[in-house]
């Protein structure tokens, strides 16, 4: 969690990494479809009218596909199943209630606990987005499309670097709630408002700004590690020091955090190579396996070795 504190130390650092995101992140079809969803929200007076538009449901599924939610072991549900789930257990009614809240307008954690969390729990557990085991990424992205001013999309490649995400449903729900509370705290800490949202590229809402900063940091840090290797940490620290002064003890603490993050990134890249080789080996043997299945196999293997 401390890396997030580092990333959101002040608005200057925050917007530096947002700009890094907007330079390169998914500039094509995925952005265009996402902008269509945001445009649909602006064309409708409220979420109920938005949900009455029959074109919304295939558009959301199509955008999730463009955001890689139907590949590498992730399996999306059908448009029909997705649409039908809005009728289960008051999902649609709870979404309409949640649409009255904006992340930047929530008063405090007490309001989250008393008014918002219960609604989010019900929607998270009952909205049918994924057929595969892991739900948090697909569901959070769908919820962002439905509630762009309240929910941040969670990315398996970027956001989950800072949170331990399990495929167990209860733990996923707990992580989802923890992330929601964390981005609320970031919003309050940086005093983010709608005035910070310029509408350019991916800057569509306060929750998306936070997501963009996380993506931008991860992209920038990965490029530094690949280009500068052991000097990557110093490179990132030098960027931060352009926007804020760091005491020596604070600087050393951040360096250790970034070194841990660097080692984690290197390990992750090696893991990707191992998965790719195993999938290729299985394919040559006439066996079709997903990345999720290979990941489970490697995790079980490591557990046995321990």
C-alpha positions, -999 to +999 in steps of 0.1 A: +000+000+000+029+023+006+037+026-031+002+041-035+010+067-009+042+075-028+023+078-061-004+101-046+020+122-025+007+154-043-012+165-073+019+173-094+031+137-091-004+124-096-009+143-129+026+135-141+017+098-142-017+105-156+000+122-185+023+091-189-008+069-191-025+091-218+006+092-239+005+055-248-023+035-231-048+018-255-051+047-279-074+029-304-106+008-304-108+003-267-107+040-260-133+048-287-158+023-273-152+035-238-159+071-249-191+059-265-203+046-231-194+079-214-213+097-242-243+076-236-243+086-199-242+123-209-271+117-233-293+103-206-306+122-176-301+093-151-289+057-148-324+043-152-327+059-186-292+047-195-302+011-186-334+013-206-312+018-238-311-017-253-278-008-270-260-004-237-256-041-229-239-052-261-218-020-260-205-028-225-197-064-234-180-053-266-159-028-247-149-054-221-138-076-250-117-047-263-103-044-228-090-080-230-117-095-207-124-124-230-089-138-235-059-153-216-082-175-194-108-147-188-142-157-202-170-131-205-206-140-201-231-135-230-249-102-236-282-119-227-269-133-193-253-099-185-286-081-192-307-107-173-286-103-141-299-068-137-332-083-127-318-105-099-318-096-063-325-059-068-293-053-088-308-027-110-325-009-081-292-009-061-273+005-091-298+033-095-294+041-058-256+040-062-258+064-091-267+092-067-232+091-053-200+105-067-166+095-053-156+131-047-189+140-030-189+112-004-185+128+031-165+102+050-159+065+057-190+064+079-212+073+050-195+045+029-202+019+056-237+030+063-250+038+028-228+025+001-210-007+010-241-029+013-254-018-021-220-025-037-218-059-021-251-070-035-243-057-070-208-072-070-221-106-060-251-107-084-240-089-115-232-115-141-201-104-161-176-133-161-179-171-167-144-177-154-135-179-117-119-146-112-146-118-111-131-087-095-115-073-127-144-079-151-171-069-125-152-037-115-148-026-151-185-032-159-194-013-127-171+016-139-190+017-172-223+018-152-211+041-124-182+061-139-182+087-112-181+062-083-162+030-092-126+027-105-120-001-130-095-027-115-069-039-139-052-073-135-020-060-150-018-028-130-041-023-100-036-058-086+002-050-083-008-032-051-034-057-037-034-094-031-064-107-051-077-142-046-101-162-068-121-170-037-154-149-041-155-136-005-119-125-006-124-109-039-153-090-025-132-079+005-104-067-018-130-048-040-143-030-009-107-022+003-098-007-030-130+014-031-122+028+004-086+034-006-095+054-037-120+074-016-091+082+008-069+092-022-097+115-035-100+133-002-062+135+003-057+151-031-089+172-029-099+159-063-130+174-078-148+174-112-127+205-121-097+181-123-114+161-151-105+177-184-122+150-206-091+144-227-083+108-237-088+086-206-096+115-182-133+110-179-140+110-141-123+112-108-122+074-103-107+071-138-080+097-130-068+075-101-068+045-124-048+064-150-022+075-125-018+038-114-015+027-150+009+055-159+032+048-129+033+010-138+041+017-174+068+043-166+083+021-139+084-010-162+101+010-190+127+023-164+134-013-152+138-026-188+159+003-199+180+012-168+178-021-148+195-014-114+193+023-120+156+023-125+148+031-088+171+062-089+154+073-121+119+072-106+131+089-074+146+117-095+113+123-112+095+125-078+121+150-065+111+173-093+077+178-076+085+174-039+114+175-015+123+142+002+141+139+035+169+114+035+151+089+056+120+092+035+140+088+003+156+056+016+122+043+026+109+049-009+139+034-025+134+002-006+097+001-016+107+007-053+134-020-051+108-045-038+085-034-067+113-038-092+121-073-080+084-082-081+081-069-117+111-089-128+097-121-112+063-114-129+080-110-163+098-143-158+065-160-147+049-148-180+076-164-200+072-197-180+034-196-187+039-190-224+064-219-227+040-242-208+011-232-231+032-238-262+044-271-249+008-282-241-003-270-276+024-292-293+010-321-273-025-314-285-037-300-252-055-267-249-049-248-216-057-213-205-033-189-187-056-192-157-051-230-156-014-227-161-013-201-133-031-225-110-007-253-119+023-232-111+008-220-078+001-256-068+036-266-077+051-238-057+029-248-027+040-284-029+077-274-030+073-252+001 
